[in-house]
Amino acid sequence: MERRKFVKNSSLFALSLAGAKLANLTFSPQTLAQVKELKFGIISTESQSNQRPIWEPFIKALSDSIGLPVKAFYVTQYVAVIEAMRTGDVHLAWYGGKSYIEAAKRSNAEAFAQVVDTEGGKGYYSHLITNKDNPIVAEAKAMGGDKYVIKNASNLTFAFNDPNSTSGFLVPSYYVFAQNEVDPKKAFKRLIFSGSHEATALAIANNQVDVATNNNEALDRLQKTNPKARANIETIWTSTLIPSDPIAYRQDLPADLKQKIRDFFYNYKEAKVLEPHGWSGFAQANDKTWNPIRELDLAKKILELENKENMTAEDKQKLEEFRQQLKAIKSN
């Protein structure tokens, strides 16, 4: 479900670089009402050669249902699809939880559905993984992979996915590092951001790093696309359940178009098309469904500030703002 990166065209690539300059750009309902082609943003968690074949039948079905051409944009960075939706270059997107809460804040995104796995579940798990032949496996499993990584970080190389990934960054950052007062940027012998779940998995399978983040859905997909690589991977830590991936559109799309999109997602059950994604369908959802991710994001920021040795006045102000935001979300 999650999560999660081939830039379809140069404009999307430029968005990731120039997003800050476009912060005040808005689009009128009249412009959006003239939509002649729906642009669907897809964060490629794997290579485009793996993603395109499993998405094309779904894109065609969506197009047939809503009566408009649908163009898929496969992007390699979470920020690219967030910015593309903000500027109107993408109308609809498959996000991860962390990237969605950023898009809701910055890009007028509104979640209306969440993916459901083949067993009816609406969630997934973050993992820490290592190569099955790595000498650390036995001790890491005996101690607990998170505890082992914290204790031995200075001797380990480590790979996150992307800073806007839920399972590839936010969840392990909070549960493994922030709660243990560890700064991963300083703790490891070497730290990298690989860019996608497939890339972190292959880095582990090929012994390029000692430990990396991933999630159960991405590993299930790897079993189908590259079983040899999957066989070389061992899971040493599993998170609590994470809300499954949202599907979101721009809030200011025409109401009748949004209704057609919702009707398609809520009723689409074609197993042959959905199964390669690890999905059985889509459940109704709304923005609040991902409040647990917002809470997690704020809790991580609060812990990081509280663990800071010498807080500035600005830090203290931010800390109070984060606490108030967290309180507001919990009371909502």
C-alpha positions as CSV (number, residue, x, y, z in Angstrom):
1,M,0.0,0.0,0.0
2,E,2.5,2.5,1.1
3,R,4.3,3.7,0.2
4,R,6.2,4.8,-2.4
5,K,9.2,6.9,-6.3
6,F,11.3,8.5,-12.7
7,V,10.1,11.8,-13.2
8,K,7.6,11.7,-16.0
9,N,8.5,15.0,-17.4
10,S,10.9,17.9,-16.8
11,S,8.2,20.1,-15.3
12,L,7.7,17.7,-12.4
13,F,11.4,17.6,-11.8
14,A,11.5,21.4,-11.7
15,L,8.8,21.5,-9.1
16,S,10.9,19.8,-6.6
17,L,13.5,22.5,-7.1
18,A,11.3,25.6,-7.5
19,G,8.4,24.7,-5.2
20,A,9.3,27.4,-2.7
21,K,9.0,30.1,-5.3
22,L,5.5,29.0,-6.2
23,A,4.2,29.1,-2.7
24,N,1.6,31.8,-3.4
25,L,0.3,30.3,-6.7
26,T,-3.4,29.5,-6.7
27,F,-5.9,28.2,-9.2
28,S,-9.4,29.4,-9.7
29,P,-12.4,27.0,-9.7
30,Q,-13.2,28.2,-13.2
31,T,-9.8,26.9,-14.4
32,L,-10.3,23.6,-12.7
33,A,-13.8,23.3,-14.0
34,Q,-12.2,23.2,-17.5
35,V,-10.2,20.0,-16.7
36,K,-10.1,18.0,-19.9
37,E,-7.5,15.4,-18.7
38,L,-7.1,14.1,-15.1
39,K,-3.5,13.9,-14.0
40,F,-2.8,11.1,-11.5
41,G,0.4,11.4,-9.4
42,I,2.1,8.1,-8.4
43,I,5.0,8.1,-6.1
44,S,7.2,5.3,-7.5
45,T,8.3,3.1,-4.7
46,E,10.0,0.9,-7.3
47,S,11.5,1.4,-10.8
48,Q,9.2,2.7,-13.5
49,S,9.7,-0.6,-15.4
50,N,8.0,-2.4,-12.5
51,Q,5.4,0.3,-11.8
52,R,4.0,1.1,-15.2
53,P,2.7,-2.4,-16.1
54,I,0.8,-2.8,-12.9
55,W,-0.7,0.8,-13.0
56,E,-1.8,1.0,-16.7
57,P,-4.9,-1.3,-16.4
58,F,-6.0,0.6,-13.3
59,I,-5.5,4.0,-15.1
60,K,-7.5,2.8,-18.1
61,A,-10.4,1.6,-15.9
62,L,-10.4,5.0,-14.0
63,S,-10.5,6.8,-17.4
64,D,-13.3,4.7,-18.7
65,S,-15.3,5.2,-15.5
66,I,-15.1,9.0,-15.2
67,G,-15.2,9.7,-19.0
68,L,-12.0,11.7,-19.1
69,P,-8.5,10.8,-20.3
70,V,-6.2,10.0,-17.3
71,K,-2.5,10.7,-17.5
72,A,-0.2,9.0,-14.9
73,F,2.8,10.9,-13.6
74,Y,5.4,8.6,-12.0
75,V,7.7,10.6,-9.8
76,T,10.8,9.5,-7.9
77,Q,10.5,12.0,-5.0
78,Y,7.6,12.5,-2.6
79,V,8.1,16.2,-2.7
80,A,7.6,16.2,-6.5
81,V,4.0,14.9,-6.3
82,I,3.2,17.2,-3.4
83,E,4.4,20.2,-5.3
84,A,2.7,19.0,-8.5
85,M,-0.7,18.9,-6.8
86,R,-0.1,22.3,-5.3
87,T,0.6,23.9,-8.7
88,G,-2.3,22.0,-10.4
89,D,0.0,19.8,-12.5
90,V,-1.6,16.8,-10.6
91,H,-5.3,16.5,-9.7
92,L,-5.3,13.1,-8.0
93,A,-2.6,11.2,-6.2
94,W,-1.6,8.1,-4.4
95,Y,0.3,9.2,-1.3
96,G,1.9,7.7,1.8
97,G,0.6,9.0,5.1
98,K,3.5,11.4,5.8
99,S,3.5,12.8,2.3
100,Y,-0.3,13.2,2.4
101,I,-0.3,15.3,5.6
102,E,2.3,17.5,3.9
103,A,0.1,17.7,0.8
104,A,-3.0,18.5,2.9
105,K,-1.1,21.4,4.5
106,R,0.6,22.8,1.4
107,S,-1.2,21.5,-1.7
108,N,-5.0,21.7,-1.1
109,A,-5.1,17.9,-1.0
110,E,-8.1,16.1,0.4
111,A,-8.1,12.3,1.2
112,F,-11.3,10.5,0.3
113,A,-10.2,6.8,0.3
114,Q,-7.6,4.5,1.7
115,V,-6.3,1.3,0.2
116,V,-7.4,-2.1,1.6
117,D,-5.0,-5.1,1.4
118,T,-5.9,-8.5,0.1
119,E,-6.9,-9.7,3.6
120,G,-9.1,-6.7,4.3
121,G,-6.6,-4.8,6.4
122,K,-6.3,-1.0,6.4
123,G,-2.7,-0.7,7.6
124,Y,0.9,-1.9,7.1
125,Y,4.2,-2.1,9.0
126,S,7.5,-0.4,8.9
127,H,10.6,-2.6,9.2
128,L,14.3,-2.5,9.8
129,I,16.0,-5.0,7.5
130,T,19.4,-6.5,7.0
131,N,21.1,-9.1,4.8
132,K,20.3,-12.6,5.9
133,D,24.0,-13.5,5.9
134,N,25.0,-10.4,7.9
135,P,26.8,-11.6,11.1
136,I,24.6,-9.2,13.1
137,V,21.3,-11.1,12.4
138,A,21.4,-13.5,15.4
139,E,22.3,-10.9,18.0
140,A,19.9,-8.3,16.5
141,K,17.0,-10.7,16.6
142,A,17.9,-11.9,20.2
143,M,18.2,-8.3,21.5
144,G,15.6,-6.7,19.3
145,G,16.6,-5.0,16.1
146,D,15.8,-1.5,17.3
147,K,17.9,-1.9,20.4
148,Y,20.8,-3.6,18.5
149,V,20.9,-0.7,16.0
150,I,20.9,1.9,18.7
151,K,23.7,0.2,20.7
152,N,25.9,-0.5,17.7
153,A,25.1,2.5,15.4
154,S,28.6,3.8,15.3
155,N,29.7,0.6,13.6
156,L,26.8,0.4,11.2
157,T,25.9,1.8,7.8
158,F,22.2,2.7,7.5
159,A,19.7,3.7,4.8
160,F,16.5,5.6,5.1
161,N,14.0,5.8,2.2
162,D,12.9,9.5,1.8
163,P,12.3,12.2,4.3
164,N,8.6,12.3,3.3
165,S,8.1,8.6,3.6
166,T,6.0,7.3,6.5
167,S,7.4,3.8,6.9
168,G,10.8,4.6,5.3
169,F,11.5,7.6,7.6
170,L,8.9,9.0,10.0
171,V,7.9,5.8,11.9
172,P,11.5,4.5,12.5
173,S,12.7,8.0,13.2
174,Y,10.2,8.3,16.0
175,Y,10.0,4.8,17.5
176,V,13.7,3.7,17.0
177,F,15.6,7.0,17.3
178,A,13.7,9.9,18.8
179,Q,12.3,7.9,21.7
180,N,15.8,6.8,22.5
181,E,17.2,10.3,22.2
182,V,19.4,9.3,19.3
183,D,20.2,11.5,16.3
184,P,20.7,9.2,13.3
185,K,22.5,11.9,11.4
186,K,25.3,11.7,14.0
187,A,25.0,8.1,15.3
188,F,25.9,6.0,12.2
189,K,29.2,5.3,10.6
190,R,27.4,6.3,7.3
191,L,23.8,7.4,6.7
192,I,22.2,7.6,3.3
193,F,18.7,8.3,1.8
194,S,18.2,5.8,-1.0
195,G,15.0,7.4,-2.4
196,S,12.7,4.4,-2.6
197,H,11.7,1.2,-0.8
198,E,13.0,-0.9,-3.7
199,A,16.4,0.9,-3.5
200,T,16.8,0.3,0.2
201,A,15.8,-3.3,-0.2
202,L,18.3,-3.8,-3.0
203,A,21.0,-2.0,-1.0
204,I,20.5,-4.6,1.7
205,A,20.3,-7.6,-0.7
206,N,23.5,-6.5,-2.3
207,N,25.3,-5.8,1.0
208,Q,25.7,-2.1,0.3
209,V,24.5,-1.1,3.8
210,D,24.1,-3.0,7.0
211,V,20.6,-1.9,8.0
212,A,17.8,-0.1,6.2
213,T,14.1,0.8,6.5
214,N,11.3,-0.8,4.5
215,N,7.8,-2.0,4.9
216,N,5.9,-5.3,4.5
217,E,4.0,-4.3,1.4
218,A,7.2,-3.2,-0.5
219,L,8.9,-6.5,0.5
220,D,5.8,-8.4,-0.7
221,R,6.1,-6.7,-4.1
222,L,9.8,-7.4,-4.2
223,Q,9.0,-11.1,-3.7
224,K,7.1,-10.9,-7.0
225,T,9.5,-8.7,-9.0
226,N,12.8,-9.9,-7.7
227,P,12.5,-13.0,-5.5
228,K,16.3,-13.6,-5.5
229,A,16.8,-10.3,-3.8
230,R,14.0,-10.8,-1.4
231,A,15.5,-14.1,-0.3
232,N,18.6,-12.2,0.9
233,I,16.6,-10.0,3.2
234,E,15.9,-10.5,6.9
235,T,13.6,-8.4,9.0
236,I,14.9,-7.4,12.4
237,W,12.3,-4.9,13.7
238,T,8.6,-4.3,13.0
239,S,6.6,-1.2,14.0
240,T,3.1,-0.9,15.2
241,L,0.3,-0.7,12.6
242,I,0.4,2.3,10.3
243,P,-2.8,3.6,8.6
244,S,-2.8,2.4,5.0
245,D,-2.1,4.7,2.0
246,P,-4.5,7.6,1.1
247,I,-5.9,8.5,-2.2
248,A,-6.4,12.2,-2.4
249,Y,-7.6,14.8,-4.9
250,R,-7.4,18.6,-5.0
251,Q,-10.3,20.0,-2.9
252,D,-11.2,22.5,-5.6
253,L,-11.8,20.0,-8.4
254,P,-15.4,20.3,-9.7
255,A,-17.9,18.6,-7.3
256,D,-19.3,16.3,-10.1
257,L,-15.8,15.1,-11.1
258,K,-14.9,14.4,-7.4
259,Q,-18.1,12.4,-7.1
260,K,-17.2,10.3,-10.2
261,I,-13.7,9.7,-8.8
262,R,-15.1,8.6,-5.4
263,D,-17.7,6.3,-7.1
264,F,-14.9,4.6,-9.1
265,F,-12.6,4.0,-6.1
266,Y,-15.3,2.9,-3.7
267,N,-16.7,0.3,-6.2
268,Y,-13.6,-0.9,-8.0
269,K,-12.9,-4.6,-7.1
270,E,-11.1,-6.0,-10.1
271,A,-8.8,-8.6,-8.4
272,K,-6.6,-9.2,-11.4
273,V,-5.7,-5.4,-11.5
274,L,-5.5,-4.8,-7.8
275,E,-3.6,-7.9,-6.7
276,P,-0.2,-6.9,-8.1
277,H,-0.4,-3.8,-5.7
278,G,-1.3,-6.1,-2.8
279,W,-4.8,-4.5,-2.6
280,S,-8.4,-5.8,-2.7
281,G,-10.0,-2.4,-3.0
282,F,-10.5,1.0,-1.4
283,A,-12.4,2.1,1.7
284,Q,-14.1,5.4,2.4
285,A,-11.9,7.7,4.4
286,N,-11.4,11.4,5.2
287,D,-8.6,13.7,6.3
288,K,-8.9,12.7,9.9
289,T,-8.0,9.1,9.1
290,W,-4.4,10.2,9.0
291,N,-4.4,12.2,12.3
292,P,-2.3,9.4,13.9
293,I,0.4,10.3,11.4
294,R,0.1,14.0,12.3
295,E,0.4,13.0,15.9
296,L,3.4,10.9,15.2
297,D,5.1,13.7,13.2
298,L,4.5,16.3,16.0
299,A,5.5,13.9,18.7
300,K,8.8,13.3,16.9
301,K,9.4,17.0,16.6
302,I,8.6,17.6,20.2
303,L,10.9,14.9,21.4
304,E,13.8,16.2,19.2
305,L,13.4,19.7,20.8
306,E,13.0,18.4,24.3
307,N,16.2,16.3,23.9
308,K,18.1,19.4,22.7
309,E,20.8,20.4,25.2
310,N,20.6,24.2,24.7
311,M,17.2,25.3,23.5
312,T,17.0,28.8,22.1
313,A,14.1,31.1,22.6
314,E,13.0,30.2,19.1
315,D,13.2,26.5,19.9
316,K,11.0,27.0,23.0
317,Q,8.4,28.9,20.9
318,K,8.4,26.1,18.4
319,L,8.1,23.5,21.1
320,E,5.0,25.3,22.5
321,E,3.5,25.6,19.0
322,F,4.0,21.9,18.4
323,R,2.4,21.0,21.8
324,Q,-0.6,23.1,21.0
325,Q,-1.0,21.6,17.6
326,L,-0.8,18.1,19.1
327,K,-3.4,19.0,21.7
328,A,-5.7,20.3,19.0
329,I,-5.4,17.2,16.9
330,K,-6.0,14.9,19.9
331,S,-9.2,16.8,20.9
332,N,-10.5,16.8,17.3
